[in-house]
């Protein structure tokens, strides 16, 4: 085979290079240093942007407002809900709203916090001692003209839930494939909007909703973004859109939450992929497990703030009438399910 032909094949191949020999001592040292540098890159960004040391920024307050509001909703939704629970959270929520609202004006964070506090006071009526300051703070904020939002708790019926969920979900997920063959079509802007509308219903830690979708359907913008992701190089030119899912590092508080941006981002991204599937689009998850230099290139190109963590990219497009996909045999359930496994200790 000619050298030029081999070179061309290597250029066309996607994925990781194949190691041909054992890793030597020098390469081991290089890999160790690189791993530590990338760990430090992630850890320092979390340290800098999270509110581990206190809620000092607007995004910190927004996250804590939503988290405390969710805590109060959670308590009111319990079957044995107890009046008077969460008093300290309610007081902090009112205080945070007073700090946040003058900076933010009226937005969904303010109206959500206010709505939950109103529901909390109603749940605890007559207002017990110690909650009076909450009502005073709310009166000052309500004068700003907050809009109505859905907060507090709501009653749902099992029959309604089961009727809405009556789909063959196993067949639905089996019909979704990682598609790598696409045909030209209109820009799927409306389909993306509908998919994001569905994906926002995904659970998130303390309802902080840290994920954001950066969607590119303009061909020039799409191509500039996709060229920084190696896995799409053999089919990316056929895509009708590329989505970058990010999570906000400034919405996390504790050391134990250091990996939560990826967890919440993964839940959001997979729900988004299923929603796009429901809209008739083919999708392919584009891995963003890259080193810090490549991550910086993408964030610089997109103009992302350093607090935005890139979780994954999703390539989307219109499927041809017939195409090939990987069979991708799955492991048997017996290998991925441990039911009532024995506990030690």
BATIVO-249744 format. One line per field, with one value per residue: residue number from 1; x, y, z of N, C-alpha, C in turn. Coordinates in steps of 0.2 Angstrom, whole numbers, plus 2048, in hexadecimal, padded with zeros to 3 digits. Each point is the difference from the previous one (the first is absolute). Layout:
<recs>
lovo NUM, ...
nu X, ...
nv Y, ...
nw Z, ...
cau X, ...
cav Y, ...
caw Z, ...
cu X, ...
cv Y, ...
cw Z, ...
</recs>
This chain:
<recs>
lovo 1, 2, 3, 4, 5, 6, 7, 8, 9, 10, 11, 12, 13, 14, 15, 16, 17, 18, 19, 20, 21, 22, 23, 24, 25, 26, 27, 28, 29, 30, 31, 32, 33, 34, 35, 36, 37, 38, 39, 40, 41, 42, 43, 44, 45, 46, 47, 48, 49, 50, 51, 52, 53, 54, 55, 56, 57, 58, 59, 60, 61, 62, 63, 64, 65, 66, 67, 68, 69, 70, 71, 72, 73, 74, 75, 76, 77, 78, 79, 80, 81, 82, 83, 84, 85, 86, 87, 88, 89, 90, 91, 92, 93, 94, 95, 96, 97, 98, 99, 100, 101, 102, 103, 104, 105, 106, 107, 108, 109, 110, 111, 112, 113, 114, 115, 116, 117, 118, 119, 120, 121, 122, 123, 124, 125, 126, 127, 128, 129, 130, 131, 132, 133, 134, 135, 136, 137, 138, 139, 140, 141, 142, 143, 144, 145, 146, 147, 148, 149, 150, 151, 152, 153, 154, 155, 156, 157, 158, 159, 160, 161, 162, 163, 164, 165, 166, 167, 168, 169, 170, 171, 172, 173, 174, 175, 176, 177, 178, 179, 180, 181, 182, 183, 184, 185, 186, 187, 188, 189, 190, 191, 192, 193, 194, 195, 196, 197, 198, 199, 200, 201, 202, 203, 204, 205, 206, 207, 208, 209, 210, 211, 212, 213, 214, 215, 216, 217, 218, 219, 220, 221, 222, 223, 224, 225, 226, 227, 228, 229, 230, 231, 232, 233, 234, 235, 236, 237, 238, 239, 240, 241, 242, 243, 244, 245, 246, 247, 248, 249, 250, 251, 252, 253, 254, 255, 256, 257, 258, 259, 260, 261, 262, 263, 264, 265, 266, 267, 268, 269, 270, 271, 272, 273, 274, 275, 276, 277, 278, 279, 280, 281, 282, 283, 284, 285, 286, 287, 288, 289, 290, 291, 292, 293, 294, 295, 296, 297, 298, 299, 300, 301, 302, 303, 304, 305, 306, 307, 308, 309, 310, 311, 312, 313, 314, 315, 316, 317, 318, 319, 320, 321, 322, 323, 324, 325, 326, 327, 328, 329, 330, 331, 332, 333, 334, 335, 336, 337, 338, 339, 340, 341, 342, 343, 344, 345
nu 804, 7FF, 805, 7FF, 7FF, 806, 804, 7FD, 801, 806, 800, 7FD, 805, 7FA, 800, 802, 806, 802, 801, 806, 802, 803, 7FD, 805, 806, 803, 7FD, 801, 806, 800, 7FD, 804, 805, 7FF, 800, 805, 803, 7FD, 802, 806, 800, 7FD, 805, 805, 7FD, 7FF, 806, 802, 7FC, 801, 7FB, 805, 802, 7FA, 7FA, 805, 7FE, 7FE, 804, 804, 7FE, 800, 806, 803, 7FD, 802, 806, 800, 7FE, 805, 804, 7FE, 800, 806, 801, 7FD, 804, 803, 7FE, 805, 7FE, 805, 7FB, 803, 800, 806, 7FF, 806, 7FE, 7FA, 803, 804, 7FB, 7FC, 806, 801, 7FA, 801, 805, 7FC, 7FA, 803, 804, 7FB, 7FD, 7FA, 802, 801, 806, 7FE, 7FC, 805, 805, 7FD, 7FE, 806, 803, 7FC, 802, 807, 7FF, 7FD, 805, 804, 7FB, 7FE, 803, 804, 802, 803, 7FA, 7FF, 807, 7FE, 7FA, 804, 805, 7FB, 7FE, 806, 801, 7FA, 803, 805, 7FB, 801, 802, 7FA, 802, 802, 7FE, 804, 7FA, 7FF, 7FA, 803, 7FD, 801, 7F9, 800, 804, 7FC, 7FB, 803, 802, 7FA, 807, 801, 802, 7FF, 7FA, 7FE, 803, 7FD, 7FB, 803, 803, 806, 7FD, 803, 7FA, 801, 7FA, 801, 7FF, 7FA, 802, 802, 800, 7FA, 802, 805, 7FC, 7FC, 806, 802, 7FA, 801, 806, 7FD, 7FC, 806, 801, 801, 806, 7FB, 7FE, 807, 7FF, 806, 7FC, 803, 7FC, 806, 7FC, 803, 7FC, 803, 801, 801, 7FB, 7FB, 803, 800, 7FA, 7FD, 804, 7FE, 7FC, 804, 7FB, 7FE, 806, 7FD, 7FC, 804, 803, 7FC, 802, 7FA, 803, 803, 7FF, 801, 800, 7FE, 804, 7FD, 807, 7FD, 7FD, 807, 7FF, 800, 805, 7FB, 7FF, 806, 7FC, 7FC, 805, 805, 7FF, 7FF, 807, 802, 7FD, 802, 806, 7FF, 7FD, 805, 805, 7FD, 800, 807, 801, 7FC, 805, 802, 804, 805, 803, 805, 801, 802, 804, 800, 803, 802, 806, 803, 806, 7FE, 7FF, 806, 802, 7FC, 802, 806, 7FF, 7FD, 806, 801, 7FC, 805, 7FA, 7FF, 7FE, 804, 7FA, 7FD, 802, 7FB, 802, 7FD, 7FB, 7FE, 7FC, 804, 7FD, 806, 803, 807, 7FF, 804, 801, 806, 801, 7FA, 803, 800, 7F9, 802, 803, 7FA, 7FD, 801, 7FC, 7FF, 805, 804, 7FF, 806, 801
nv 7FA, 805, 804, 803, 7FA, 7FD, 806, 7FF, 7FA, 802, 804, 7FB, 7FC, 7FE, 803, 7FB, 803, 7FB, 7FE, 800, 804, 7FC, 803, 804, 800, 802, 7FC, 7FC, 803, 800, 7FA, 7FF, 804, 7FD, 7FB, 801, 803, 7FB, 7FC, 803, 800, 7FA, 7FE, 803, 7FE, 7FA, 800, 803, 7FC, 7FB, 7FF, 7FC, 806, 7FF, 802, 802, 7FC, 804, 7FC, 802, 806, 800, 7FD, 804, 805, 7FD, 7FF, 805, 803, 7FD, 801, 806, 800, 7FD, 804, 805, 7FC, 800, 7FA, 801, 805, 803, 804, 806, 7FB, 800, 802, 7FD, 7FB, 801, 801, 7FB, 7FC, 802, 7FF, 7FA, 800, 802, 7FB, 7FB, 802, 804, 7FB, 7FC, 804, 800, 7FA, 7FA, 801, 807, 7FF, 7FC, 803, 805, 7FC, 7FD, 806, 802, 7FA, 802, 807, 7FE, 7FC, 805, 802, 805, 805, 7FB, 801, 805, 7FF, 804, 800, 7FA, 801, 803, 7FC, 7FB, 804, 801, 7FA, 7FF, 805, 7FC, 7FD, 7FB, 7FC, 7FD, 7FB, 7FA, 801, 7FE, 7FD, 7FB, 7FF, 7FA, 7FD, 7FA, 800, 806, 7FE, 7FA, 804, 805, 7FC, 7FF, 7FF, 7FC, 802, 7F9, 800, 805, 7FE, 7FA, 804, 802, 802, 7FE, 805, 7FE, 800, 806, 803, 804, 806, 803, 806, 7FC, 806, 7FF, 7FB, 804, 805, 7FB, 7FE, 807, 801, 7FB, 802, 806, 7FB, 7FF, 7FB, 805, 800, 7FF, 7FE, 7FF, 7FB, 7FD, 7FC, 801, 801, 800, 802, 7FD, 804, 806, 7FE, 806, 802, 7FC, 802, 806, 7FF, 7FD, 805, 803, 7FC, 7FC, 7FE, 806, 7FF, 7FA, 804, 803, 7FF, 7FA, 802, 800, 7FD, 804, 7FC, 805, 7FA, 805, 800, 803, 801, 805, 7FB, 7FF, 7FD, 7F9, 7FE, 7FD, 807, 7FE, 7FB, 804, 805, 7FB, 7FF, 806, 801, 7FA, 801, 806, 7FE, 7FB, 804, 804, 7FB, 7FD, 806, 801, 7FA, 802, 805, 7FA, 802, 7FF, 7FD, 804, 7FC, 806, 7FB, 802, 7FA, 807, 802, 803, 7FF, 7FB, 7FF, 803, 7FC, 7FB, 800, 800, 7FB, 7FD, 803, 7F9, 802, 801, 803, 800, 7FA, 7FE, 7FE, 802, 7FE, 802, 7FB, 804, 7FD, 800, 7FB, 7FD, 7FE, 7FF, 7FD, 7FF, 7FC, 801, 7F9, 801, 7FA, 7FF, 802, 7FA, 800, 7F9, 803, 804, 7FB, 803, 7FB, 804, 803, 7FB, 802, 803, 7FE
nw 800, 7FC, 801, 7FA, 7FE, 803, 7FE, 7FA, 801, 802, 7FB, 7FD, 804, 804, 806, 805, 800, 7FC, 806, 7FE, 805, 805, 805, 7FD, 803, 7FB, 7FC, 804, 800, 7F9, 7FF, 805, 7FE, 7FA, 803, 803, 7FB, 7FD, 805, 800, 7F9, 801, 804, 7FC, 7FA, 803, 802, 7FA, 7FC, 804, 804, 7FF, 7FE, 7FD, 801, 7FC, 7FC, 7FB, 7FC, 805, 800, 7F9, 800, 805, 7FC, 7FA, 803, 803, 7FA, 7FD, 805, 800, 7FA, 801, 805, 7FC, 7FC, 806, 800, 804, 7FB, 803, 803, 7FE, 7FC, 7FF, 807, 802, 7FC, 803, 806, 7FF, 7FE, 805, 804, 7FD, 800, 806, 800, 7FE, 802, 804, 800, 801, 804, 7FC, 803, 7FD, 801, 7FF, 7FB, 7FF, 802, 7FD, 7FB, 801, 801, 7FB, 7FC, 802, 7FF, 7FA, 7FF, 802, 7FD, 805, 7FD, 801, 807, 7FE, 7FD, 804, 801, 7FF, 803, 804, 7FF, 800, 805, 802, 7FF, 803, 804, 7FF, 801, 805, 7FB, 7FE, 804, 7FD, 806, 806, 801, 7FD, 7FF, 7FF, 7FB, 803, 7FF, 802, 805, 801, 7FF, 802, 804, 7FD, 800, 7FA, 806, 801, 7FD, 804, 805, 7FF, 7FE, 806, 7FB, 801, 7FD, 7FB, 7FE, 7FD, 7FF, 7FB, 803, 802, 802, 804, 7FF, 7FD, 7FD, 7FF, 7FE, 7FD, 7FD, 7FF, 7FE, 7FD, 7FE, 800, 7FE, 7FE, 805, 804, 802, 804, 7FA, 800, 7FC, 800, 7FC, 7FB, 7FB, 7FD, 7FC, 7FB, 7FC, 801, 7F9, 7FF, 805, 7FD, 7FA, 802, 803, 7FB, 7FD, 806, 7FD, 802, 804, 7FD, 800, 801, 804, 804, 7FA, 802, 806, 802, 805, 804, 806, 804, 804, 803, 806, 804, 800, 7FF, 7FE, 801, 806, 800, 804, 803, 7FE, 801, 800, 804, 7FE, 801, 807, 802, 7FD, 803, 806, 800, 7FE, 804, 805, 7FE, 800, 805, 802, 7FE, 803, 805, 7FE, 800, 804, 7FC, 805, 801, 805, 801, 802, 806, 801, 801, 7FE, 805, 7FC, 7FF, 806, 801, 7FB, 802, 806, 7FD, 7FB, 805, 803, 802, 805, 804, 803, 7F9, 803, 7FC, 800, 7FA, 7FA, 7FD, 7FC, 7FC, 7FE, 7FA, 802, 7FC, 7FB, 7FF, 806, 801, 805, 805, 7FF, 803, 800, 804, 806, 802, 801, 800, 7FB, 7FF, 803, 806, 801, 805, 7FD, 803, 806, 801, 807
cau 7FC, 804, 801, 7FB, 7F9, 800, 7FF, 7F9, 7FC, 801, 7FD, 7F9, 7FD, 7FE, 802, 807, 805, 802, 807, 803, 805, 7FF, 801, 806, 800, 800, 7F9, 7FC, 801, 7FC, 7F9, 7FF, 800, 7FA, 7FA, 800, 7FF, 7F9, 7FC, 801, 7FC, 7F9, 7FF, 801, 7FA, 7FB, 802, 7FF, 7F9, 7FA, 7FF, 803, 803, 7FB, 7FC, 802, 7FE, 7F9, 7FE, 800, 7F9, 7FB, 800, 7FD, 7F9, 7FD, 801, 7FC, 7F9, 7FE, 800, 7F9, 7FB, 801, 7FD, 7F9, 7FD, 801, 7FA, 7FF, 803, 7FF, 800, 806, 806, 804, 800, 806, 800, 7FB, 803, 805, 7FD, 7FE, 806, 803, 7FC, 801, 806, 800, 7FB, 803, 805, 7FE, 7F9, 7FC, 801, 7FC, 803, 7FD, 7F9, 800, 801, 7FB, 7FB, 801, 7FF, 7F9, 7FD, 802, 7FD, 7FA, 801, 801, 7FB, 803, 808, 803, 805, 806, 7FF, 7FE, 805, 7FF, 7FA, 803, 804, 7FC, 7FC, 804, 801, 7FA, 7FE, 803, 7FB, 802, 7FB, 7FE, 803, 7FD, 804, 7FC, 7FE, 7FA, 7FD, 800, 7FD, 803, 7FD, 803, 807, 801, 7FD, 805, 806, 7FE, 803, 805, 807, 806, 800, 802, 807, 804, 7FF, 805, 807, 806, 800, 806, 7FE, 7FB, 7FE, 7FE, 7F9, 7FF, 803, 7FB, 7FF, 7FA, 801, 804, 7FC, 7FB, 804, 802, 7FA, 7FF, 806, 800, 7FC, 805, 802, 806, 802, 7FD, 7FC, 804, 7FF, 806, 802, 7FF, 801, 802, 7FE, 803, 7FD, 803, 805, 807, 801, 800, 806, 805, 800, 801, 807, 804, 7FE, 803, 7FC, 7FB, 804, 7FE, 7F9, 7FD, 7FE, 7F9, 7FC, 7FB, 801, 804, 7FE, 805, 7FD, 805, 7FD, 803, 803, 7FE, 7F9, 801, 802, 804, 805, 7FC, 7FD, 805, 7FF, 7F9, 7FF, 800, 7FA, 7FA, 800, 7FF, 7F9, 7FD, 802, 7FD, 7F9, 800, 801, 7F9, 7FB, 801, 7FE, 7F9, 7FE, 802, 807, 805, 805, 806, 803, 807, 804, 805, 805, 806, 805, 7FE, 801, 7FA, 7FA, 801, 7FF, 7F9, 7FD, 802, 7FC, 7F9, 7FF, 7FD, 803, 804, 7FC, 7FC, 803, 7FE, 7FE, 800, 7FD, 7FC, 7FE, 7F9, 7FF, 7FB, 802, 7FE, 7FB, 803, 807, 803, 802, 803, 7FB, 801, 7FE, 801, 801, 7F9, 7FE, 803, 807, 800, 7FB, 801, 7FA, 800, 807, 801, 803, 805, 801
cav 806, 806, 804, 805, 7FD, 7FF, 806, 802, 7FB, 802, 806, 7FF, 7FC, 804, 7FC, 801, 7FC, 7F9, 7FF, 7FA, 7FD, 802, 807, 800, 804, 807, 801, 7FF, 806, 806, 7FF, 801, 807, 803, 7FE, 804, 807, 800, 800, 806, 804, 7FF, 801, 807, 803, 7FF, 804, 807, 802, 7FE, 804, 7FD, 805, 805, 802, 807, 802, 7FF, 7FA, 7FC, 801, 7FD, 7F8, 7FE, 802, 7FB, 7FA, 801, 800, 7F9, 7FD, 801, 7FC, 7F9, 7FF, 800, 7FB, 7F9, 7FD, 802, 807, 803, 807, 802, 7FD, 804, 807, 803, 801, 805, 806, 801, 802, 807, 804, 800, 803, 808, 802, 7FF, 803, 807, 7FF, 7FC, 802, 7FB, 7FB, 7FA, 7FE, 804, 7FE, 7F9, 801, 803, 7FC, 7FB, 803, 801, 7FA, 7FE, 803, 7FE, 7F9, 801, 804, 806, 801, 7FF, 805, 7FF, 801, 807, 803, 7FD, 804, 807, 800, 7FF, 806, 805, 7FD, 7FF, 807, 800, 7FE, 7F9, 7FC, 7FA, 7FA, 7FA, 7FE, 7FC, 7F9, 7FE, 7F9, 7FC, 7F9, 7FA, 7FE, 805, 7FF, 7FA, 800, 804, 7FC, 7FA, 7FF, 7FB, 803, 7FC, 801, 807, 801, 7FC, 803, 806, 7FE, 805, 801, 803, 802, 805, 803, 807, 801, 806, 801, 7FD, 805, 7FF, 7F9, 801, 803, 7FC, 7FB, 803, 801, 7F9, 7FE, 804, 7FD, 7FB, 802, 803, 800, 805, 804, 806, 801, 803, 7FE, 805, 7FE, 804, 7FC, 803, 7FD, 804, 7FB, 803, 7FF, 7F9, 7FD, 803, 7FC, 7F8, 7FE, 7FF, 7FA, 7FB, 7FA, 801, 802, 7FC, 801, 807, 805, 7FF, 802, 806, 804, 7FD, 803, 800, 801, 802, 801, 806, 7FE, 805, 7FE, 7FA, 803, 7FC, 7FB, 7FA, 801, 802, 7FC, 801, 803, 7FB, 7FB, 803, 801, 7FA, 7FF, 805, 7FF, 7FA, 802, 804, 7FB, 7FD, 805, 801, 7F9, 801, 805, 7FD, 801, 7FB, 803, 7FC, 803, 802, 800, 806, 7FF, 802, 803, 807, 804, 7FF, 803, 807, 802, 800, 806, 807, 801, 801, 806, 7FE, 802, 7FB, 7FC, 7FB, 7FA, 7FC, 7F9, 7FB, 803, 7FC, 802, 7FE, 801, 7FD, 7F9, 7FD, 7FB, 7FA, 801, 7FB, 803, 7FB, 7FB, 802, 7FB, 802, 7FA, 7FD, 804, 7FD, 803, 807, 801, 7FC, 801, 7FE, 7FD, 800, 806, 7FE, 805
caw 800, 7FF, 806, 800, 801, 808, 804, 7FF, 804, 807, 801, 7FF, 805, 806, 806, 803, 7FD, 803, 803, 7FD, 805, 807, 802, 804, 806, 7FE, 7FE, 806, 804, 7FC, 801, 807, 800, 7FC, 804, 806, 7FD, 7FE, 806, 803, 7FC, 802, 807, 802, 7FD, 805, 806, 7FF, 7FE, 804, 806, 806, 806, 802, 7FA, 7FF, 7F9, 7FE, 7FE, 807, 804, 7FC, 801, 807, 801, 7FD, 804, 806, 7FE, 7FF, 807, 803, 7FC, 802, 807, 800, 7FB, 803, 802, 807, 801, 806, 800, 803, 7FD, 7FC, 801, 7FE, 7F8, 7FE, 802, 7FB, 7F9, 800, 800, 7F9, 7FB, 801, 7FE, 7F8, 7FC, 7FE, 7FB, 7FB, 7FE, 800, 7FC, 802, 807, 805, 800, 802, 807, 803, 800, 805, 807, 801, 802, 806, 805, 800, 803, 807, 803, 801, 800, 807, 802, 7FD, 7F9, 7FF, 7FB, 7F9, 7FD, 7FF, 7FA, 7FA, 7FE, 7FD, 7F9, 7FB, 7FD, 7F9, 7FB, 7FE, 7FC, 803, 7FE, 804, 806, 805, 7FE, 7FC, 800, 7FA, 801, 7FD, 7FA, 7FB, 7FF, 7FD, 7F9, 7FC, 7FF, 7FD, 7FA, 801, 800, 7FE, 7F8, 7FE, 801, 7FB, 7FA, 7FF, 7FE, 7FF, 7F9, 7FD, 7F9, 800, 7F9, 801, 802, 803, 806, 805, 806, 804, 803, 806, 806, 803, 804, 806, 804, 803, 804, 806, 806, 803, 807, 802, 807, 804, 7FB, 7FF, 7F9, 7FE, 7F9, 7FB, 7F9, 7FB, 7FA, 7FA, 7FA, 7FA, 7FE, 802, 807, 801, 7FE, 804, 806, 800, 7FE, 806, 803, 7FB, 7FF, 7FB, 7FA, 7FA, 7FE, 802, 7FB, 7FF, 805, 800, 806, 806, 806, 805, 806, 806, 806, 803, 806, 805, 803, 805, 806, 805, 7FD, 7FE, 7FA, 7FB, 7F9, 7FE, 7F9, 7FB, 801, 7FE, 7F9, 7FC, 800, 7FB, 7F9, 7FD, 7FF, 7FA, 7FB, 800, 7FE, 7F9, 7FD, 7FF, 7FB, 7F9, 7FE, 802, 805, 802, 806, 7FE, 807, 802, 805, 7FC, 804, 802, 7FA, 7FB, 803, 800, 7F9, 7FF, 804, 7FD, 7FA, 801, 805, 807, 806, 803, 805, 7FC, 7FF, 7FA, 802, 7FB, 7F9, 7FD, 7F9, 7FE, 7F8, 7FD, 7FE, 7FA, 800, 802, 801, 804, 807, 804, 804, 807, 804, 807, 804, 803, 806, 806, 801, 802, 806, 806, 803, 807, 802, 807, 803, 805, 805
cu 804, 800, 7FA, 7F9, 7FF, 7FE, 7F9, 7FB, 800, 7FD, 7F8, 7FD, 7FF, 802, 807, 805, 801, 807, 803, 805, 7FF, 803, 807, 800, 7FF, 7F8, 7FC, 801, 7FC, 7F9, 7FE, 7FF, 7FA, 7F9, 7FF, 7FE, 7F8, 7FC, 800, 7FB, 7F9, 7FF, 800, 7FA, 7FA, 801, 7FE, 7F9, 7FB, 7FF, 802, 802, 7FA, 7FD, 801, 7FF, 7F9, 7FE, 800, 7F9, 7FB, 7FF, 7FD, 7F9, 7FC, 800, 7FC, 7F8, 7FE, 800, 7F9, 7FB, 800, 7FD, 7F8, 7FD, 800, 7F9, 7FF, 804, 7FF, 801, 806, 807, 804, 800, 806, 801, 7FC, 803, 806, 7FE, 7FE, 805, 803, 7FC, 800, 807, 801, 7FC, 802, 805, 7FC, 7F9, 7FC, 801, 7FD, 803, 7FD, 7F9, 7FF, 801, 7FA, 7FA, 800, 7FF, 7F9, 7FC, 802, 7FC, 7F8, 7FF, 800, 7FB, 7FD, 807, 803, 805, 807, 800, 7FD, 804, 7FF, 7FB, 802, 804, 7FC, 7FC, 804, 802, 7FA, 7FE, 804, 7FC, 802, 7FB, 7FE, 804, 7FD, 805, 7FC, 800, 7FA, 7FE, 7FF, 7FC, 803, 7FE, 803, 807, 801, 7FD, 805, 806, 7FF, 803, 805, 807, 806, 801, 803, 807, 804, 800, 805, 807, 805, 800, 806, 7FF, 7FA, 7FF, 7FE, 7F9, 800, 804, 7FB, 7FF, 7FA, 801, 805, 7FD, 7FC, 804, 803, 7FB, 7FF, 806, 800, 7FC, 804, 801, 807, 801, 7FD, 7FD, 804, 800, 806, 802, 7FE, 802, 802, 7FF, 802, 7FD, 802, 806, 807, 802, 801, 807, 806, 800, 802, 807, 804, 7FE, 802, 7FB, 7FC, 804, 7FE, 7F9, 7FE, 7FE, 7F9, 7FC, 7FC, 801, 805, 7FE, 806, 7FD, 805, 7FC, 804, 803, 7FF, 7FA, 801, 803, 805, 805, 7FD, 7FD, 805, 7FF, 7F9, 7FE, 7FF, 7F9, 7F9, 800, 7FF, 7F8, 7FC, 801, 7FD, 7F8, 7FF, 800, 7F9, 7FB, 801, 7FE, 7F8, 7FE, 802, 807, 805, 805, 806, 804, 808, 804, 804, 804, 807, 804, 7FF, 801, 7FA, 7FA, 800, 7FF, 7F8, 7FD, 802, 7FC, 7F9, 7FF, 7FD, 804, 804, 7FC, 7FC, 804, 7FD, 7FF, 800, 7FD, 7FB, 7FF, 7F9, 7FF, 7FA, 802, 7FE, 7FB, 803, 807, 802, 802, 804, 7FB, 801, 7FD, 801, 801, 7FA, 7FF, 803, 807, 7FF, 7FB, 802, 7F9, 801, 807, 801, 804, 805, 800, 7F9
cv 806, 804, 805, 7FD, 7FF, 806, 803, 7FC, 802, 807, 800, 7FC, 805, 7FC, 801, 7FB, 7F9, 800, 7FA, 7FD, 802, 807, 800, 805, 808, 802, 7FF, 806, 806, 7FF, 801, 808, 803, 7FE, 805, 807, 800, 800, 807, 805, 800, 803, 808, 804, 7FF, 805, 807, 802, 7FD, 804, 7FC, 804, 805, 803, 807, 803, 7FF, 7F9, 7FB, 801, 7FD, 7F9, 7FF, 802, 7FA, 7F9, 801, 800, 7F8, 7FC, 801, 7FD, 7F9, 7FF, 800, 7FB, 7F9, 7FE, 802, 806, 803, 807, 802, 7FE, 805, 807, 804, 801, 805, 807, 802, 802, 807, 805, 800, 803, 808, 802, 7FF, 804, 807, 7FF, 7FD, 803, 7FA, 7FA, 7FA, 7FE, 804, 7FD, 7F9, 801, 803, 7FC, 7FA, 803, 801, 7FA, 7FD, 803, 7FE, 7F9, 801, 805, 7FD, 801, 7FF, 805, 7FE, 801, 807, 803, 7FE, 804, 807, 800, 7FF, 806, 804, 7FD, 800, 807, 801, 7FD, 7F9, 7FD, 7FA, 7FA, 7FA, 7FE, 7FD, 7F9, 800, 7F9, 7FD, 7FA, 7FB, 7FF, 805, 7FF, 7FA, 801, 804, 7FC, 7F9, 800, 7FA, 803, 7FC, 800, 807, 800, 7FB, 803, 806, 7FD, 806, 801, 803, 800, 804, 803, 807, 801, 807, 801, 7FD, 805, 7FE, 7FA, 800, 804, 7FC, 7FA, 803, 801, 7F9, 7FF, 804, 7FC, 7FA, 802, 803, 800, 807, 805, 806, 801, 804, 800, 805, 7FC, 805, 7FD, 804, 7FC, 804, 7FC, 803, 7FF, 7F8, 7FD, 802, 7FC, 7F9, 7FE, 7FF, 7F9, 7FA, 7FB, 801, 801, 7FD, 801, 807, 805, 7FF, 803, 806, 805, 7FC, 804, 7FF, 801, 802, 800, 806, 7FE, 805, 7FE, 7FA, 802, 7FC, 7FC, 7FA, 801, 801, 7FC, 801, 803, 7FB, 7FB, 804, 802, 7FA, 7FE, 805, 7FE, 7FA, 801, 804, 7FC, 7FD, 805, 801, 7FA, 801, 805, 7FD, 802, 7FB, 803, 7FB, 804, 801, 801, 807, 7FE, 801, 803, 808, 804, 800, 803, 808, 803, 801, 806, 807, 801, 802, 806, 7FE, 803, 7FA, 7FB, 7FB, 7FA, 7FD, 7F9, 7FB, 804, 7FB, 802, 7FE, 801, 7FC, 7F9, 7FE, 7FB, 7F9, 801, 7FB, 803, 7FA, 7FC, 801, 7FB, 803, 7FA, 7FE, 803, 7FD, 803, 807, 801, 7FB, 802, 7FD, 7FD, 800, 806, 7FD, 806, 802
cw 800, 807, 800, 802, 807, 803, 7FF, 804, 808, 801, 800, 806, 806, 806, 802, 7FC, 803, 803, 7FD, 804, 807, 801, 804, 806, 7FF, 7FF, 806, 805, 7FD, 802, 807, 801, 7FD, 804, 806, 7FE, 7FF, 806, 803, 7FD, 802, 807, 802, 7FD, 805, 806, 7FF, 7FF, 805, 806, 806, 806, 801, 7F9, 7FF, 7F9, 7FE, 7FF, 806, 803, 7FC, 802, 807, 801, 7FD, 805, 806, 7FF, 7FF, 806, 803, 7FC, 801, 806, 800, 7FC, 804, 803, 808, 801, 807, 800, 804, 7FE, 7FC, 801, 7FE, 7F9, 7FE, 801, 7FB, 7F9, 800, 7FF, 7FA, 7FB, 801, 7FD, 7F8, 7FC, 7FE, 7FA, 7F9, 7FC, 801, 7FB, 803, 807, 805, 801, 803, 808, 804, 800, 805, 807, 801, 802, 807, 806, 801, 803, 808, 803, 806, 801, 807, 801, 7FC, 7F8, 7FE, 7FB, 7F9, 7FD, 7FF, 7FA, 7FA, 7FE, 7FC, 7F9, 7FC, 7FD, 7F9, 7FB, 7FD, 7FC, 803, 7FD, 804, 805, 805, 7FF, 7FC, 801, 7FA, 801, 7FD, 7F9, 7FA, 7FE, 7FC, 7F9, 7FC, 7FF, 7FD, 7F8, 801, 800, 7FE, 7F8, 7FE, 801, 7FB, 7F9, 7FF, 7FF, 800, 7F8, 7FD, 7F8, 800, 7F9, 801, 802, 803, 807, 806, 806, 805, 803, 806, 806, 803, 804, 807, 805, 804, 805, 806, 806, 803, 807, 800, 807, 804, 7FB, 7FE, 7F8, 7FD, 7F9, 7FB, 7F9, 7FC, 7F9, 7FA, 7FA, 7FA, 7FE, 802, 807, 802, 7FF, 804, 807, 7FF, 7FE, 806, 804, 7FB, 7FE, 7FA, 7F9, 7F9, 7FE, 802, 7FB, 7FD, 805, 7FF, 806, 805, 806, 805, 807, 806, 806, 804, 807, 806, 804, 805, 806, 804, 7FC, 7FD, 7F9, 7FA, 7FA, 7FE, 7FA, 7FA, 800, 7FD, 7F9, 7FC, 800, 7FB, 7F9, 7FE, 7FF, 7FA, 7FA, 7FE, 7FD, 7F8, 7FC, 7FF, 7FB, 7F9, 7FE, 802, 804, 801, 806, 7FE, 806, 800, 805, 7FD, 806, 800, 7FA, 7FB, 803, 800, 7F9, 7FE, 804, 7FE, 7FA, 802, 804, 806, 806, 803, 804, 7FC, 7FF, 7F9, 801, 7FA, 7FA, 7FD, 7F8, 7FE, 7F8, 7FE, 7FD, 7F9, 800, 802, 801, 805, 807, 803, 804, 807, 805, 807, 805, 803, 807, 806, 802, 802, 805, 805, 805, 807, 802, 807, 802, 805, 805, 803
</recs>
